[in-house]
Amino acid sequence: MPAEPASVQPSVQHPGLQLEWNNSRPEQRQALDNFYRSIQNMQVQEQAIQRMERQQRIEQLRGMSPEQRQQQFLNFVQQQQLAPGR
């Protein structure tokens, strides 16, 4: 039995409203530039957060005794062995 195609709702069209996107209009180029800039800013922020989290984790590990670090490592190994699909 062939699968029926998913129903597609027609796009809403407003009379007299048409958008042609060709980047030749300054406002379209500016909008696209702003969009890409916002994506780059988000990536930079995520990287900064990751660096801060790693630095905090390093400071935590430095404050632990060798026994605490060893126990932490053993716990990590056990968790990896119990994790399905690994």
Disulfide bonds with the S-S distance in Angstrom:
none
